[in-house]
């Protein structure tokens, strides 16, 4: 049950950012979103979208990724960083999807996290955006700002996820990540937060210090 304080925070976020579910990674299919999310680790969505614009033309289906040359794929996604592990995981993931799931991206958290390169964050992106399953994505923005707002004291992403599941109503689990990414980019930036412009300053433990 959300507290009065949490309801007020959510109402303000809804008012400023709306309640439409938006995915910042460009994709047309579930597997494209899966691979884009794998590439987004330690990389901006903007950079990933620049890469996938050509990548998904060059590799139009799972089979083309499954049979891709590792060194060539590394060069194709080089600018996303950590390209060796990402390329290796994407190829292995494509093969697993074809062999074990008939080319479909599974919806269960256990099945998703069993795929190469897929942790809970990536799995919850898929569950929320593809299958509309209530899920909380804990990225750097969510981790940092949820703590500032007093919704968690944890530092481990999975523990933060469980704290937020308790604090937030299920209809805002997906929206929380969408709202907080926007809020973190526009106002509560990591290096120089615009506290004077912040509509959540009354709820922020950082401001009150």
C-alpha positions in Angstrom: 0.0 0.0 0.0 1.6 3.3 -1.1 2.0 5.9 1.6 0.6 9.4 1.3 4.1 10.6 0.6 4.7 8.2 -2.2 1.3 9.0 -3.7 2.2 12.7 -3.8 5.5 12.0 -5.5 3.8 9.8 -8.1 1.1 12.4 -8.7 3.8 15.1 -9.4 5.7 12.8 -11.8 2.4 11.9 -13.6 1.6 15.6 -13.9 4.9 16.6 -15.3 5.6 13.6 -17.5 2.3 12.0 -18.2 1.4 8.3 -17.9 2.3 7.1 -21.3 4.7 4.1 -21.4 7.6 5.1 -23.5 10.6 3.0 -24.5 13.7 5.0 -25.4 15.5 2.2 -27.2 14.3 1.9 -30.9 13.0 -1.5 -31.9 10.5 -3.3 -34.0 10.6 -6.8 -32.5 11.1 -8.3 -29.0 14.5 -9.6 -29.9 15.7 -6.3 -31.2 14.8 -4.7 -27.9 16.6 -7.5 -26.1 19.8 -7.0 -28.0 19.5 -3.2 -27.8 19.1 -3.5 -24.0 22.2 -5.7 -23.8 24.1 -3.1 -25.7 22.8 -0.3 -23.5 24.9 -1.4 -20.5 27.3 1.4 -19.6 26.2 3.2 -22.8 23.6 5.8 -23.6 20.3 5.0 -25.3 21.1 7.6 -27.9 24.4 5.9 -28.8 22.7 2.4 -29.0 20.0 3.8 -31.3 22.6 5.2 -33.6 24.2 1.8 -33.8 21.1 -0.3 -34.1 19.8 1.8 -37.0 22.3 0.2 -39.3 22.9 -3.0 -37.2 19.3 -4.3 -37.6 19.5 -3.7 -41.3 22.7 -5.7 -41.6 21.4 -8.4 -39.3 17.7 -8.5 -40.1 16.8 -11.7 -38.1 17.9 -13.9 -35.3 19.6 -16.4 -37.7 21.9 -13.7 -39.0 23.0 -12.8 -35.5 23.4 -16.5 -34.6 25.7 -17.0 -37.5 27.5 -13.7 -37.2 31.3 -13.5 -37.1 32.4 -12.4 -33.6 35.1 -10.0 -34.7 32.9 -8.4 -37.3 30.0 -7.9 -34.9 32.5 -6.5 -32.4 33.4 -3.8 -34.9 29.7 -3.2 -35.7 28.9 -2.4 -32.0 32.4 -1.1 -31.0 31.1 2.4 -30.1 28.7 1.0 -27.4 31.7 -0.1 -25.2 32.5 -3.5 -23.7 31.9 -4.7 -27.3 33.7 -8.1 -26.9 31.4 -9.4 -24.2 28.3 -7.7 -25.7 29.0 -9.3 -29.1 29.7 -12.7 -27.6 26.5 -12.6 -25.6 24.3 -11.4 -28.4 25.5 -14.2 -30.7 25.0 -16.8 -27.9 21.7 -15.3 -27.0 20.4 -15.5 -30.6 21.4 -19.1 -30.7 19.6 -19.9 -27.5 16.5 -18.2 -28.6 16.5 -20.2 -31.8 17.4 -23.6 -30.2 15.3 -23.4 -27.0 12.5 -20.9 -27.6 11.7 -21.4 -31.3 12.9 -17.8 -32.0 10.6 -16.2 -29.4 11.8 -14.1 -26.5 10.4 -15.7 -23.3 8.4 -13.6 -20.8 9.4 -15.3 -17.5 12.1 -13.7 -15.3 13.9 -17.1 -14.8 13.9 -17.9 -18.5 15.1 -14.4 -19.5 17.9 -14.3 -16.9 19.1 -17.7 -18.1 19.9 -16.1 -21.5 23.6 -15.0 -22.1 24.1 -11.4 -21.1 20.7 -10.9 -19.6 20.4 -9.8 -16.0 17.3 -8.7 -14.0 17.5 -5.1 -15.4 17.4 -6.3 -19.0 14.8 -9.0 -18.2 12.5 -6.4 -16.6 12.8 -4.1 -19.6 11.5 -6.9 -21.8 8.8 -7.9 -19.4 7.6 -4.4 -19.0 7.8 -3.1 -22.6 7.0 -6.3 -24.6 4.7 -8.2 -22.3 3.3 -5.3 -20.2 4.1 -7.3 -17.1 4.4 -5.0 -14.0 8.2 -4.8 -13.5 10.7 -2.4 -12.0 13.9 -1.6 -14.0 16.7 -0.6 -11.7 19.2 1.5 -13.7 21.6 4.1 -12.4 19.0 6.8 -12.4 16.5 4.7 -10.4 19.2 3.6 -8.0 20.4 7.1 -7.2 17.1 9.0 -7.2 15.0 6.3 -5.3 17.6 6.6 -2.5 17.4 10.4 -2.6 13.6 10.2 -2.3 13.9 7.8 0.7 12.3 4.8 -1.1 15.3 2.5 -0.4 18.5 2.4 1.6 19.9 -0.6 -0.4 22.7 -0.4 -2.9 22.2 -3.9 -4.5 19.9 -3.5 -7.6 17.8 -6.6 -6.8 17.2 -5.4 -3.2 16.3 -2.0 -4.5 13.8 -3.6 -6.9 12.1 -5.4 -4.0 12.0 -2.2 -1.9 10.3 -0.4 -4.8 7.9 -3.2 -5.3 6.8 -2.7 -1.7 6.7 1.1 -1.9 5.1 1.6 -5.3 1.6 0.6 -6.6 1.9 -2.0 -9.4 0.4 0.4 -12.0 3.5 2.6 -11.5 6.2 -0.1 -11.6 6.9 0.4 -15.3 6.3 4.1 -15.2 8.7 4.6 -12.3 11.7 3.8 -14.5 10.4 5.9 -17.4 9.7 8.9 -15.2 12.9 8.7 -13.2 15.1 8.4 -16.4 13.5 11.6 -17.7 13.7 13.3 -14.3 17.4 12.2 -13.9 18.3 13.5 -17.3 16.5 16.8 -17.1 16.6 17.9 -13.4 18.3 15.5 -11.0 21.5 14.9 -12.9 24.2 13.0 -11.2 26.9 15.7 -11.3 25.0 18.9 -11.0 21.4 18.5 -10.0 19.1 21.5 -10.6 17.7 21.5 -7.1 16.3 25.0 -7.5 14.1 23.8 -10.4 13.1 20.5 -8.8 9.4 19.8 -8.3 10.3 17.0 -5.9 12.6 18.9 -3.6 10.2 18.8 -0.7 10.5 15.0 -0.7 14.3 14.8 -1.3 16.6 13.7 1.6 19.6 15.1 -0.3 18.2 18.7 -0.3 17.4 18.6 3.4 21.0 17.8 4.4 
